Amino acid sequence: MSATVDPLRIPGRNIRRRRATDRVMGALLAVAAVVAVVPLVLVFAYVLIQGLPALNVPLLTQSPMPAGFPGGGVAPAVGGTLVMVGLGTLLGTPVAVLAGIYIREYAGSRGATAIRFLVDVLAGVPTIAVGLFAYGLVVVPMGTFSAIAGAIALAVIILPIVARVTDEMLGLVPGSVREAAYALGIPPWKTIVRVVLPAAASGIVTGILLGVARIAGETAPLIFTALGNQRVSTSLTEPMDALPLRIWVYATGPYDSWHQQAWAASLLLVGLVLIFSLLTRFVLRRRGPAGR
């Protein structure tokens, strides 16, 4: 006699198998999330433990001491980081936003695909190569290292990040919004300025903040452009210090006091990136129902 199979038992068996598979995959995803977060927690904890003892008021208000002398601070580096990151953001962001608008609104399908590819290639270029580019473009003709050269290098680095974010955020604006504006007789350029950009503004600002957090920690481009300076400089045509540069100099130096200040400066830099990340989360939260 042939065995008979109760058809009513098959769905129940499939449901149990699917539930088991779902539990296993959920557990694997949870493990992957923990593995992704653990390095961040370890890095932040280690920098905090090493840098917090050396973090004090003189560190933030004094200039570096000559080699071999203890004490001093990283005040020129803090100011230089704010100046060059701010100037690089001002130089790169408008161009990046306009490029993103062109890619999404004017380039067409083929042109947009080609430009997106080139922007992605620029985003993947090693930052040290960007530093060499700025060196040949600005430092060599000027005959000196300068803050403006460092800012231009940072502007090139932030440009593809903001351009791609702007492109993607504009793509999230429904086409019906543009069509409604066209139906009212609003020209395309005014539709972009008055309707599309305000709808995507939160996402674009988020991309800008992420780009700022990225360039704030760049070291290699500044070695070839800003070089560094042990005194406070307000001139954009002179060498200027920055936190990544000061960390690199102190971390590779032979003095224990330098090593301690390098950890403290690293903690300051991590804190700066953390502030920009928190601002990004705040902007994202504003995109919720209350922000709309």
N, C-alpha and C positions, 0 to 999 in steps of 0.2 A: 504494500500500500504506500502511496506517495504521501509525504508529510504535507500537512496543510498549514498555511500561515494565516494568522488572524490579521486581516488588513487594519483593524482598529489599533493594533499595537505598534504599527510602523510610525505613525505621526508622533506618538509619545516617545519612541526611541530617538527620532530625529530631534525632537525638542530637547531632550536630555543631552544629546551630543552637542547641539548648538550652544546650550547653556554652559557646558563644560569648556567648549572652545572659547566662548566669550570670557569666561573667568580666567582662563590661561592667558589669553591675549591682553586682558586688562591688567593682570599681574605683570606681564612683560613690559607693558607700557609704563606702569608705575615704577618698575625697576629702572627703565631707561630714563625717566624723568629725574629720579634720584641721582643716577650716575651723572646726568647733565648738570645738576645743581651742586653736587659735592665739590667739584673743582673751584667753583665760584666761592663757596663758603670757606674752603681751605685757604684760597688766596687772600680773601678779605681778612680772615682771622689771623693769618700769619703776618700780613702787613700791619694789621692793627697791633698785634703783640710786639712786633719789632719797632714800629714807628711811634707808638703812643708815648713811651718814656722820653723820647727826644723832642716831642712836640711841645713848644712853649712860645711865649710872646716874643722873645728875642729872635727866634727862628723866623718869625713872620715880619719883623720890623728892621732887622739888621742886614747888612751886606755881607758877602762871604769874606772870611779872613784869609790872609796869605797862607800859602801852603805850609803846613807844619804847625800852625797856630790854632789852638782850639777855640771854640766859640763861633760867633758870627751867625748868619742866617741866610735865608733864600729870598729875601724881599725883592731883589731885582728879577728873580726867576718868576715869582708870582705875578708881578706887574707885567713882565714880558709875555707870559702866557696869555693873560687877559687881553693885552694889546694885539698880539699877533693872531690869536684865535678870533677875536672880535673883528679885526680888519679882514682876515681871510674869509670869514663868514659874510661880511658886507660885500666883498669883491665877488665871491663865488655864487652866493645865493640868488641874486637877481638874474644872472646869466642862466643858472640852472633852472629856475622857475620858468623863464621864457623858453628855454629849450624844451622843457616838459610840455608846455602849452603847444609849441609848434609840433612836437611829435604826435600829440593826441588829437589836435584840432585841425592841423593844416597839412601835414606831411603826406597823407594818404597811406594806404596799406603797405605798398612796397617801400616807399620812402621811410615810413615809421619803422618797418622791420630792419632796414639797413641802419638807421640812426640808433635804434635800440641796441643793435649788435655792437656798434662802435662805442656807445656809452658804456656798455657792459665790459668791453675790452679795456676802456680807460679805468673803470673801477677795479679791474684786476691787475693793472700795472703796479709793480712793486713801488712802494713809496720812495725808496732810495733812488729809483730812476727818475721819479718826479723831482726829487731834490737836485739831481744832476741837471735836469732840464732847466729848473729855475736858476741854477748856478750859471749855466751858459747864457740864459736869456737876460738875467738881471745883474748877477754879481760881476761877471766878466766885463760887460760894458761900463758898469759903474766904477769898477776898480776897487770895490770894497764889499765886505759882507754887510748886510743890513736887515732891519726888521721888515722892510717892504718886500725884500726877496723871500723871507720866510713866510710872510702873509700870502704872497702869490703862490708859493708851493702848497700851502694849506688850502687855498682857494681851488686849486686844480684837483686836490684830493676830495674836497667836499662836493665839487660840481656833479660828478656822475651819481652820487648818492641822492642828492636832492632832485636832480633831473628825473631819475627813475621813479622816485616816490611821487613827484608831481604828476608824472605820466599816469601812474597807476591810480592815484586819487581822482584825477579828472575822469578816468575811465569808469569809476564807480558812480559818477553822477548819471542818473538815468537819461537816456536820449529824449524821453518825453519832455523833460525840463527844457532842453534846447528847442525842441519843436514848438512848445508853448510860447517861448519867447519869440521865435521866428514868426509864429502866427500873429503875434501882436505888432509885427513890423519892426522889431528890434534888430539892428544889423548884427552880423556874427561877432565882430570884435567887442561890441558893447554887451552882447549876450555872455561872452566869456568873462568880461570884467565885472559885470553887475550881477550875473546869475550863477555861472558855473564855478568861478573861483571862490565866491563866498561859501558855496555848498561844500567845496573841497578844502576850505581853509584849514580846518582842524587837522586833517591828515597831512597837509603840506607842512604845517608848523611842526608836527610830530617828526616828520622826516628831517627837517632842519635841525631840530634838537638832537636827533640821533647822529646827524653828520657832525655837529659841534662836538658831541661826546667822542666821536671817532678821531677828529683831528687834534683834540686837546692832548692826546697821549702820543702823538707822533714825534719821533726823535731823529730818524735818519734824514728827512728833508731839511731839518733845521741845522744839522751839522754842516751841510753844504751851503746854507744860505744865511742864517742868522748868526751862526758860529758860537755865540755866547758872550757874556759880559759880566764882570764881577761888580760893576757899579750900576746904579739906577740910571737908565738912559731914556730920555723922552723923544729922541730924534729917530725918525723912521729910516734915516739914511746911515745910521750907525749900527754896529753889531748890538744885538739885544739878547739877553738871557731868557731862558724858559725852563719850566720845571722838568720836562723830560731831559733837556740838555744837562741841567745841574745834577739830576739823578745819575745820569750816565757818567759824568765826570767824577762825582763822589764815590759811586759804587766801584769804579775801576781804579780809584786812588789807593795809596798805601796806608792811609791814616784811619784809625778806629773812629775818630770824631767825624770824619767824612762819611764813613759807613753808617753811623747813627743818623746823621742828617739826611743821608740818602733814603733811609727807611722812613723818616719823618716826611720828607718831600713826596715820597711814594704814597704815603697815607693822604697827604693833601691832594695829590692828583686823583687818587681813587675817590676821595670825597667829592672832588669837582665833577667827576664822571657820574657819581651817584646822584648829585644834585640835578644834573641834566636828565638823568633817567627818571627821577621823580617828577620833574617838570613834564617829561613825555607822558608819564602815566596820568598826570593831572589833565593834560590836554586830551588824552584818549577818553578819560572819564567825562570830560565836557562834551564829548560826542554822543553821550547817552541821550535819553529822552528829554532830560532837563535842558541839555545844551542845544537841542534842536528846536 
